[in-house]
Amino acid sequence: MTSPDRFQLVSDFELAGDQPRAIQELTEGLIRGDDAQVLLGVTGSGKTFTMAHVIQKVNRPTLVMVHNKTLAAQLYQEFRRFFPHNAVEYFVSYYDYYQPEAYMPATDSYIDKEAIINEEIDRMRLSATRSLFERRDVIIVASVSCIYGLGAPEAYYGMMLPLERGQRLERDKILRKLVEIQYERNDHEFGRGTFRVRGDIIEVYPSYEESALRIELFGDEIDALSTFDPLTGKVLRRHDRTSVYPKSHFVMPRTKTLQAVETIKAELTERLKDLESNGQVLEAQRLHQRTMFDLEMMKEIGYCHGIENYSRHLSGRAPGEAPPTLLDYLPDDALVIVDESHQTTPQIRGMYFGDRSRKEVLVSYGFRLPSALDNRPLNFEEWEQRMNQLVFVSATPGPYELKRAGGVVVEQIIRPTGLIDPPLEVRPVKGQVDNLLEEIRLRAAKRERVLVTTLTKRMAEDLTQYYHELGVRVRYLHSDIDTLERVQILRDLRLGEFDVLVGINLLREGLDLPEVSLVAILDADKEGFLRSGGSLIQTVGRAARNVNGRAILYADRMTKSMQFAMDETDRRRTVQAAYNEEHGITPQSIIRHIDEVMSSVYERDYMTVPTLADERATFRTQAELDTHLARLESEMKAAASNLQFEKAADLRDTLRRLRNPNLVKAS
């Protein structure tokens, strides 16, 4: 086992290619105190493995930022495999469904906030901040939602309940403190965020744990502390000391809540004067009614619907001051890695403006006080100020990352498999559809796959229809297809159910498919986001996992973006070929089991439900069935905690069927 605060990397992989040099250069830069560095790593070069080694060497708490939940889940699983003895945490938006509050003046339509919270992800968010307080060997993989407002760390950590064996603490004081940090007493249904009392025994189910805590009292003294399985009651471990953290990040002492009520009233008075002086009587009445209702709720129960809109008052911030976020929970020496930085950085930059434009309408029409504008994500400058040391990771880093790093780039362009970037060929636009048809038939004969990218949805549809009528096994991938169907299409492509996939934006994650040997880019000379130099390199990279990989750009003129992509690809190919020759490496296609590429939270085929007869044993007694159900429920929770949501869903469905009262038992 590792010492409590040391990272210990566990892997069967050995460093290869550019990885040792990249790790050394990045580590030296971090030790030297470089503000920012760029790791330019091509597809398939093992960037995550490099990141893991750098984290182990510098041995500092690390935040890994990515641009969406899906990629965050992938990286979280990889880092957990690399660091099984350390705290690898997951911090993304906890909404399964989210409809933000909005008002549309043109139709006089108000849309109230609607949300469905994923309890498991909420637990993992709380676990992340708990780990940051208790230890330093922490890696948090987060989406850009980590720059949204969170409760202040001073209030969150300041309100935790420390417990120690032998400590004198009255039973009623413990109960009052648990209520103050938002835990609810429920002696019948014991779940996350609740506690129950049985004589001198208090049992708490922390919102950030999968196990529960038992506090045994002897009079006014804590006699024993133990963690137990809430399902079976089995004691898992005993403690000399522990702490109970608040149920939510948005927790506030009652005195501060009452202070906030007064400052909100003062702001309301001023705002009502402004609205009435502008003749907005209806808006003033609406704002007064809504705000006073919220204030009554806050005084009575300490909470109201949409309380986050009053966060500036609750935290005592000045108007316009940045809200506390996950970044404020990080220690001063934390390392921040921005993965897929060419997409993540622009997303960080844009989040503030999108949020503000929606809320300004709500404020203007009397649905919210102006202070609601301060319940927001960080703007880009505020995000920059909170960064200690940055490592940007991308196959195509953008201008901002390169400038921030002073133009210094650490390259990782040698793949462990010896694969070389696919060559690029330019062909004329005239006759591109029929020319591509010949290439498709050549690939199909060799059981290889083809990706085709077009500029418009209409063109993609027409092309798919045309090829289909000519007998080509082709399908079309577009934004209207939901995640499950998209998963099935990608899986069918790998299985050989069809040969050609047509799309508009094939840059999305999950398209690194080893069977693809040709990427065709139609109208490559039409400048735009999907035909920029970086986008072209990323798209061409979809063929980089096959030894026969190549790309065809159909264009009538050479654009700057095309020239950049071709020059950069040629440079990489030269370096890669020289390395292979020097080390006697023969490039090999990546061989991957079909299910393996689908093993992340969004890419496993879990739409096939087994029959009840296949999944059920015959139970002789109710006790046997109950034992089996308890085991399945435990497996379901374990799968969910490992982000294996598809497996968890399967187990949940199995539990529902087995709990059916019509289940026939053997006599």
Stockholm file with secondary structure:
# STOCKHOLM 1.0

chainA/1-667         MTSPDRFQLVSDFELAGDQPRAIQELTEGLIRGDDAQVLLGVTGSGKTFTMAHVIQKVNRPTLVMVHNKTLAAQLYQEFRRFFPHNAVEYFVSYYDYYQPEAYMPATDSYIDKEAIINEEIDRMRLSATRSLFERRDVIIVASVSCIYGLGAPEAYYGMMLPLERGQRLERDKILRKLVEIQYERNDHEFGRGTFRVRGDIIEVYPSYEESALRIELFGDEIDALSTFDPLTGKVLRRHDRTSVYPKSHFVMPRTKTLQAVETIKAELTERLKDLESNGQVLEAQRLHQRTMFDLEMMKEIGYCHGIENYSRHLSGRAPGEAPPTLLDYLPDDALVIVDESHQTTPQIRGMYFGDRSRKEVLVSYGFRLPSALDNRPLNFEEWEQRMNQLVFVSATPGPYELKRAGGVVVEQIIRPTGLIDPPLEVRPVKGQVDNLLEEIRLRAAKRERVLVTTLTKRMAEDLTQYYHELGVRVRYLHSDIDTLERVQILRDLRLGEFDVLVGINLLREGLDLPEVSLVAILDADKEGFLRSGGSLIQTVGRAARNVNGRAILYADRMTKSMQFAMDETDRRRTVQAAYNEEHGITPQSIIRHIDEVMSSVYERDYMTVPTLADERATFRTQAELDTHLARLESEMKAAASNLQFEKAADLRDTLRRLRNPNLVKAS
#=GR chainA/1-667 SS CCCTTCCCCCCSCCCCTTHHHHHHHHHHHHHHTCSEEEEEECTTSCHHHHHHHHHHHHTCCEEEEESSHHHHHHHHHHHHHHCTTSEEEEECCCEEEEECCEEETTTTEEECCEEEECHHHHHHHHHHHHHHHHCSCEEEEEEGGGGSCCCCHHHHHHTCEEEETTCBCCHHHHHHHHHHTTCEECSSSCCTTEEEEETTEEEEECTTCSSEEEEEEETTEEEEEEEECTTTCCEEEEESEEEECCSSSSCCCHHHHHHHHHHHHHHHHHHHHHHHHTTCHHHHHHHHHHHHHHHHHHHHHSCCTTGGGGHHHHHTCCTTCCCCCGGGGSCTTCEEEEETHHHHHHHHHHHHHHHHHHHHHHHHTTSSCGGGGGSSCCCHHHHHHTCSEEEEEESSCCHHHHHHTTTCEEEECCCTTCCCCCCEEEECSTTHHHHHHHHHHHHHHTTCEEEEECSSHHHHHHHHHHHHHTTCCEEEECTTSCHHHHHHHHHHHHHTSCSEEEESCTTSTTCCCTTEEEEEETTTTSCSGGGSHHHHHHHHGGGTTSTTCEEEEECSSCCHHHHHHHHHHHHHHHHHHHHHHHHTCCCCCCCCCTTGGGCSTTSSCCCCCCCHHHHCCCCSSHHHHHHHHHHHHHHHHHHHHTTCHHHHHHHHHHHHHHTCTTCCCCC
#=GC SS_cons         CCCTTCCCCCCSCCCCTTHHHHHHHHHHHHHHTCSEEEEEECTTSCHHHHHHHHHHHHTCCEEEEESSHHHHHHHHHHHHHHCTTSEEEEECCCEEEEECCEEETTTTEEECCEEEECHHHHHHHHHHHHHHHHCSCEEEEEEGGGGSCCCCHHHHHHTCEEEETTCBCCHHHHHHHHHHTTCEECSSSCCTTEEEEETTEEEEECTTCSSEEEEEEETTEEEEEEEECTTTCCEEEEESEEEECCSSSSCCCHHHHHHHHHHHHHHHHHHHHHHHHTTCHHHHHHHHHHHHHHHHHHHHHSCCTTGGGGHHHHHTCCTTCCCCCGGGGSCTTCEEEEETHHHHHHHHHHHHHHHHHHHHHHHHTTSSCGGGGGSSCCCHHHHHHTCSEEEEEESSCCHHHHHHTTTCEEEECCCTTCCCCCCEEEECSTTHHHHHHHHHHHHHHTTCEEEEECSSHHHHHHHHHHHHHTTCCEEEECTTSCHHHHHHHHHHHHHTSCSEEEESCTTSTTCCCTTEEEEEETTTTSCSGGGSHHHHHHHHGGGTTSTTCEEEEECSSCCHHHHHHHHHHHHHHHHHHHHHHHHTCCCCCCCCCTTGGGCSTTSSCCCCCCCHHHHCCCCSSHHHHHHHHHHHHHHHHHHHHTTCHHHHHHHHHHHHHHTCTTCCCCC
//
